[in-house]
Amino acid sequence: MSFSPANGPKPSALIFLTVLFLTASCRRNEVLPQHIEIKDKPTPVVDTSYLVPENIGNPVSGYPWIANVLAVDLDKDGLMDVIACEAKDGKVLWIRQVSRSHFEEIVLADHVPAPVHASVADMTGTGHYDVLVACMSVVFPDNDKIGSVVILENDGKEHFTPHVIIDNIARVTDVRAADFSGDGRLDLIVGQFGYDQGEIRLMERTGRWEFKSRILLDLPGTINVMVADFCGRGRQDIIALVSQQYEEIFLFENKGGGKFEKKIIFGSTNEDYASSNINLCDLNKDGKPDILYTNGDGFGPSPVPGSRPWHGVQWLENQGSGNFRFHRIGDLGGAYSPVAVDLDCDGNMDVVAVSATMQYTKPSDVTMMWYRNDGSMNFTPHILAYEPIQLLTADAADFDGKGRPAIVTGAFFGNPPYDRLSRVTLWRRNEKP
């Protein structure tokens, strides 16, 4: 989640702006990809009856701050569940599917200092998913060392014991587990947004709940960290999205022996580019992990918070050996949380993204968009929803066991308007013609 300043340049023409912000940044004298595609923009198809929304978990109360949703079968009973982070209430929630299409909400942990992201990993080797929680303590801008990483240990009997792995650090926005050293133990990579000061921290496992830290990058603004073998060399590499005035995506190639080589794979000279999220996918099904990337942050200090004309969805295609090719998929004001999903079950991976920071003053302000892949990597935008509004986070999975994906979204009401409310919503395919 990004809360960077939104007071960047205001170009007079969108074409000029497009060229400007897609031009690689030159501040660090690093060579960035030069493959930039700018295509004609197709007219969106209005498809608001394609999915049917259903509130799951507890009903809406007040103005929710659902900062993250994760679709995962947490208890491994064959039914898809949702983990949700409620940042304002300080709760990590398990919205458990107890039987097909019936959900109950369980509090995994409360009094958690502004949890904003959750991932899962078997940290103890017991075969159960433990929950890794990134905690900001204060969601909106704050430079104090108040961030923390909490792991909820799963005993397999629906009991979760919290372990504070590290605290008193710059505000934490993401944490992932992977075996970076090849010693069979899961380490952690931690993204710390901070504000004026932030870091990307590698935490190497030294004991059951003990880790040794070292800093891979000393910059503020990290929103997400992702782990995969991006370079095809059999080791776990790291991708990180850094916002603030940097607006860059970094690759940390794992060279083995604890060494990582840093490389910028995308950068924008527009300091108001508004990076918001990255996600992993294999969009073209070539076996190499790609990156979906949204820019749509509108939470930062600005006279007029909200969307910008250059907000949208991008695909960074992995071309191997640490090289990526940039593709603009489509526009979306306030874009967040891109998800790769074959929504129409035609064998092609599509993209769904949500909008969190539109002004919502016009009926045409979109809150969820589907970019439908024609099989040749051409994406047609389909408007899935105009409301509920202020959708910050999304994920996709098969919740019905029929092989058809559904979308789960979470709403974050950080700014007005405070209407057309939702909390955690499951969007299923409409069975009616």
C-alpha positions in Angstrom: 0.0 0.0 0.0 1.4 3.3 -1.0 0.9 6.7 0.6 3.4 8.8 -1.3 3.1 12.5 -2.1 0.8 13.3 -5.0 2.2 16.6 -6.1 4.2 15.8 -9.2 4.4 17.5 -12.6 1.2 18.3 -14.5 1.9 18.0 -18.2 -0.3 19.7 -20.7 -0.9 16.7 -23.0 -1.4 13.1 -22.2 0.8 11.9 -25.1 3.7 13.9 -23.7 2.9 12.5 -20.2 2.9 9.0 -21.5 6.3 9.4 -23.1 7.6 11.1 -19.9 6.6 8.6 -17.3 7.4 5.6 -19.4 10.9 6.8 -20.0 13.4 5.1 -17.7 14.8 7.1 -14.8 18.4 8.2 -15.1 19.1 9.2 -11.6 21.3 6.2 -10.7 23.1 5.9 -14.0 21.6 2.4 -14.4 20.5 1.0 -17.8 16.8 0.4 -17.8 14.6 -1.4 -20.4 13.9 0.6 -23.5 11.0 -1.6 -24.8 8.0 0.6 -24.3 4.7 -0.2 -26.1 2.0 2.5 -26.5 -1.1 1.1 -28.1 -4.4 2.6 -29.1 -6.9 2.5 -26.2 -10.0 0.3 -26.8 -13.3 1.5 -25.5 -14.3 -0.3 -22.3 -17.1 -2.8 -22.5 -19.7 -2.4 -19.7 -20.1 -5.8 -18.2 -21.5 -5.1 -14.7 -23.7 -8.2 -14.6 -20.8 -10.6 -15.3 -20.1 -11.1 -11.6 -22.5 -11.2 -8.7 -21.2 -9.7 -5.4 -21.8 -11.2 -2.0 -20.6 -10.0 1.4 -18.7 -12.6 3.3 -17.6 -12.5 6.9 -19.2 -10.0 9.3 -21.4 -7.3 8.0 -20.2 -3.7 7.3 -19.8 -1.7 10.5 -18.4 1.9 10.4 -15.9 2.6 7.6 -13.8 -0.5 7.0 -10.0 -0.4 6.5 -9.4 -3.8 4.8 -5.8 -3.3 3.6 -5.3 -6.8 2.2 -7.2 -10.0 1.3 -5.5 -13.3 0.5 -7.4 -16.3 -0.9 -5.9 -19.4 0.7 -7.2 -22.7 2.0 -5.7 -22.0 5.5 -6.9 -25.2 7.2 -6.3 -27.3 4.0 -9.8 -28.8 4.1 -10.3 -28.4 0.4 -12.4 -25.3 0.8 -11.0 -21.9 -0.2 -10.8 -19.3 2.6 -9.8 -15.6 2.9 -7.3 -14.0 5.2 -8.1 -10.2 5.6 -6.1 -7.5 7.4 -8.3 -4.8 9.1 -5.8 -2.1 9.7 -7.9 0.3 11.7 -9.2 -2.3 14.1 -5.8 -4.0 14.4 -7.2 -7.5 13.5 -6.1 -10.3 11.2 -9.2 -12.2 10.1 -9.8 -15.7 8.8 -13.0 -15.8 6.8 -13.4 -19.5 6.8 -15.5 -21.4 4.3 -17.0 -24.0 6.7 -19.0 -25.7 4.0 -19.6 -24.9 0.4 -20.6 -21.2 0.1 -21.0 -20.8 3.8 -18.5 -18.6 5.6 -17.7 -17.7 9.2 -15.3 -15.0 10.5 -12.7 -15.9 13.0 -10.2 -13.4 14.5 -6.7 -14.9 14.1 -5.1 -12.0 16.1 -6.2 -8.7 17.5 -4.4 -5.8 18.9 -2.0 -6.1 15.9 -0.5 -2.7 15.1 -2.1 -1.8 11.8 -1.7 -5.0 9.8 -1.6 -4.2 6.1 -0.5 -7.4 4.5 -0.5 -11.2 5.1 1.2 -14.1 3.4 1.5 -17.8 4.4 4.3 -20.3 4.7 5.0 -23.4 6.8 7.7 -21.8 9.0 7.9 -24.7 11.5 7.9 -27.7 9.1 4.6 -29.1 10.6 2.7 -29.0 7.4 0.5 -26.2 8.5 0.3 -22.7 7.1 1.6 -20.0 9.5 0.6 -16.4 8.7 3.2 -13.7 8.2 1.9 -10.2 8.9 3.3 -6.9 7.9 2.5 -4.2 10.5 2.7 -0.4 9.9 1.4 0.7 13.3 0.2 3.9 11.6 -1.1 3.6 8.1 -0.8 7.2 6.9 2.6 9.0 6.7 4.8 8.6 9.8 8.6 8.5 10.0 8.8 6.9 13.4 10.3 3.4 13.9 7.0 1.8 14.7 6.8 -1.1 12.2 7.0 -4.8 13.0 6.7 -8.3 11.6 4.4 -10.8 13.4 4.1 -14.5 12.6 1.0 -16.3 13.7 2.1 -19.9 14.4 -0.6 -22.4 13.4 -0.9 -25.5 15.6 -3.2 -27.2 13.1 -6.1 -27.1 15.5 -7.3 -23.6 14.7 -5.1 -21.9 17.3 -2.6 -19.3 16.2 0.2 -18.1 18.5 1.7 -14.6 17.7 5.5 -14.2 17.5 6.9 -10.7 17.2 9.9 -11.4 14.9 11.1 -7.8 14.8 9.8 -4.4 15.9 10.9 -0.8 16.2 11.7 -0.5 12.6 10.4 1.7 9.7 6.8 0.9 8.9 6.5 -2.6 7.3 4.3 -3.1 4.3 5.2 -6.6 3.1 6.9 -9.8 4.3 7.5 -13.0 2.4 9.2 -16.3 3.2 11.7 -18.2 1.0 14.9 -20.3 1.4 17.4 -17.8 -0.1 20.5 -19.7 1.0 19.5 -23.2 0.1 20.0 -24.5 3.6 16.4 -25.8 3.9 15.3 -23.1 6.3 12.8 -20.4 5.4 14.2 -16.8 5.6 12.2 -13.6 5.4 12.3 -10.6 3.0 10.7 -7.5 4.5 9.6 -4.3 2.7 9.6 -1.2 4.9 7.9 1.8 3.5 8.9 4.1 6.3 8.4 7.6 5.0 11.5 9.7 4.8 13.5 6.6 5.7 12.8 3.0 4.8 14.5 -0.3 3.9 14.4 -3.6 2.2 15.5 -6.1 4.9 16.7 -9.7 4.4 16.2 -11.7 7.6 18.3 -14.9 7.5 17.1 -17.8 9.7 19.3 -18.6 12.6 16.8 -20.5 14.9 13.2 -21.4 15.3 12.0 -17.8 15.6 15.4 -16.1 15.4 16.7 -14.2 12.4 19.8 -12.1 11.5 19.0 -8.9 9.5 20.9 -7.2 6.8 19.8 -4.3 4.5 19.6 -4.9 0.8 18.3 -1.4 0.0 18.3 1.8 2.0 15.4 3.8 0.4 11.9 4.7 1.6 8.7 3.7 -0.2 8.8 -0.1 -0.5 5.2 -1.3 -1.1 5.6 -5.0 -2.1 8.3 -7.6 -2.2 7.9 -10.7 -4.3 10.0 -13.9 -4.5 10.5 -16.3 -7.4 13.3 -17.6 -9.6 13.1 -14.7 -12.0 16.5 -15.3 -13.6 16.1 -19.0 -14.3 19.2 -20.1 -12.3 17.5 -22.2 -9.7 17.7 -19.7 -6.9 15.1 -17.5 -5.2 15.4 -13.9 -6.4 13.5 -10.8 -5.1 11.5 -8.2 -6.8 10.6 -5.0 -4.9 8.3 -2.1 -5.8 9.6 1.2 -4.4 7.4 4.3 -4.6 7.7 7.8 -3.0 9.8 9.9 -5.4 11.7 6.9 -6.8 8.9 5.0 -8.6 11.1 2.0 -9.5 11.0 -1.7 -9.5 14.1 -3.5 -8.4 15.4 -7.0 -9.1 17.7 -8.5 -6.5 19.3 -11.5 -8.3 20.4 -14.2 -6.0 24.0 -15.0 -6.9 24.4 -17.6 -4.2 26.5 -17.6 -1.1 24.3 -14.9 0.4 25.1 -12.4 -2.4 22.4 -10.4 -4.3 23.0 -8.2 -7.3 20.7 -5.2 -7.6 19.2 -4.0 -10.9 16.4 -1.6 -11.7 14.0 -3.2 -14.2 11.5 -0.3 -14.4 11.6 3.4 -13.5 9.6 6.5 -14.1 10.8 10.1 -14.1 7.3 11.1 -13.0 7.5 11.5 -9.3 3.7 11.4 -9.1 3.5 8.1 -11.1 1.8 6.7 -8.0 3.0 3.1 -7.8 0.5 1.1 -5.9 1.1 -2.7 -6.2 2.9 -5.5 -7.9 1.9 -9.2 -8.2 3.3 -12.3 -9.7 1.9 -14.2 -12.7 2.9 -16.1 -15.8 0.6 -14.1 -18.1 1.8 -15.5 -21.4 2.3 -19.1 -20.0 5.9 -19.4 -21.1 7.1 -20.8 -17.7 8.8 -17.6 -16.6 7.4 -15.5 -13.7 6.2 -12.1 -14.9 5.1 -9.0 -12.9 1.8 -7.2 -12.9 2.1 -3.6 -11.8 -0.4 -0.9 -11.0 0.0 2.8 -10.5 -2.9 4.4 -8.8 -2.0 5.7 -5.4 -4.0 8.7 -4.4 -3.6 8.6 -0.6 -0.7 10.9 -0.4 -0.7 14.5 0.7 -2.2 16.5 -2.1 -4.7 19.4 -2.5 -6.9 17.0 -4.4 -6.4 13.3 -3.4 -7.6 10.9 -6.1 -6.9 9.5 -9.5 -4.7 10.8 -12.2 -4.9 10.4 -16.0 -1.8 8.2 -16.2 -3.0 5.7 -13.6 -3.3 2.1 -14.9 -2.1 -1.5 -15.2 1.1 -2.8 -16.7 2.7 -6.1 -17.4 6.5 -6.6 -17.1 7.2 -9.6 -19.3 10.1 -11.8 -18.1 12.4 -12.4 -21.1 14.9 -14.3 -19.1 18.3 -13.6 -17.4 16.8 -10.7 -15.4 15.4 -8.8 -18.4 11.9 -7.6 -18.6 9.8 -6.0 -21.3 7.2 -3.3 -20.4 3.6 -3.5 -21.7 0.8 -1.1 -20.9 -2.3 -3.2 -20.4 -4.8 -0.4 -19.8 -5.9 2.7 -18.0 -7.7 2.7 -14.6 -7.8 5.7 -12.3 -6.8 4.8 -8.7 -5.6 1.3 -9.8 -4.6 -1.2 -7.2 -4.1 -4.9 -6.7 -3.7 -6.5 -10.1 -4.6 -10.2 -10.3 -3.9 -12.6 -13.1 -6.9 -14.9 -13.6 -8.7 -16.7 -16.5 -12.0 -15.1 -15.6 -13.9 -16.4 -18.6 -12.3 -19.8 -18.6 -11.1 -19.6 -22.2 -7.6 -20.7 -21.5 -6.1 -17.2 -21.6 -4.9 -15.4 -18.6 -6.7 -12.2 -18.1 -6.1 -9.4 -15.5 -8.5 -7.9 -13.0 -7.7 -4.7 -11.0 -9.6 -2.6 -8.6 -9.7 1.1 -7.9 -9.3 2.7 -4.5 -8.8 6.4 -5.1 -11.3 7.7 -7.7 -13.2 10.8 -6.7 -16.4 8.8 -7.1 -18.3 12.0 -8.1 -19.4 10.6 -11.5 -21.5 7.5 -12.2 -18.8 6.4 -14.6 -16.1 6.1 -11.9 -15.1 2.5 -12.1 -14.2 0.3 -9.1 -13.3 -3.0 -10.8 -12.0 -3.6 -14.3 -11.4 -6.8 -16.2 -8.8 -6.8 -19.0 -9.8 -9.7 -21.2 -7.0 -11.4 -23.1 -7.8 -12.4 -26.7 -5.1 -15.0 -26.7 -2.7 -12.8 -28.6 -1.9 -10.7 -25.5 -4.3 -7.9 -26.5 -6.4 -6.8 -23.6 -9.9 -5.3 -23.9 -11.2 -3.5 -20.8 -14.5 -4.7 -19.3 -16.1 -2.6 -16.6 -17.1 -5.1 -13.9 -18.4 -2.7 -11.2 -19.1 0.9 -10.4 -19.8 0.1 -6.7 -19.1 -0.7 -4.0 -16.4 1.9 -4.0 -12.8 2.3 -2.6 -11.7 -1.2 -3.3 -8.0 -1.4 -2.3 -7.2 -5.1 -2.5 -8.2 -8.2 -4.6 -7.4 -11.8 -5.1 -8.7 -14.7 -7.2 -9.4 -18.4 -6.6 -11.9 -21.2 -7.1 -14.3 -20.9 -4.2 -17.0 -23.2 -5.5 -14.8 -26.2 -6.5 -16.2 -26.1 -10.1 -13.0 -24.9 -11.7 -14.3 -21.4 -12.2 -12.4 -18.5 -10.5 -14.1 -15.9 -8.3 -12.7 -12.5 -7.2 -12.5 -11.5 -3.5 -12.1 -7.8 -2.7 -11.5 -5.6 0.4 -12.6 -2.0 0.8 -10.5 0.7 2.5 -12.4 4.0 3.3 -9.4 6.2 4.0 -11.0 9.3 2.4 -14.5 10.5 1.6 -17.0 9.7 0.2 -18.2 7.3 2.9 -21.0 5.6 1.0 -21.6 2.6 -1.2 -19.9 0.6 1.5 -18.5 -2.9 1.5 -16.0 -4.8 3.6 -15.0 -8.2 2.2 -16.8 -9.1 -1.0 -16.8 -12.3 -3.0 -17.6 -11.9 -6.7 -18.9 -15.0 -8.4 -19.7 -15.6 -12.1 -23.3 -14.8 -12.9 -25.1 -18.1 -13.7 -28.1 -16.4 -15.3 -28.0 -15.6 -19.1 
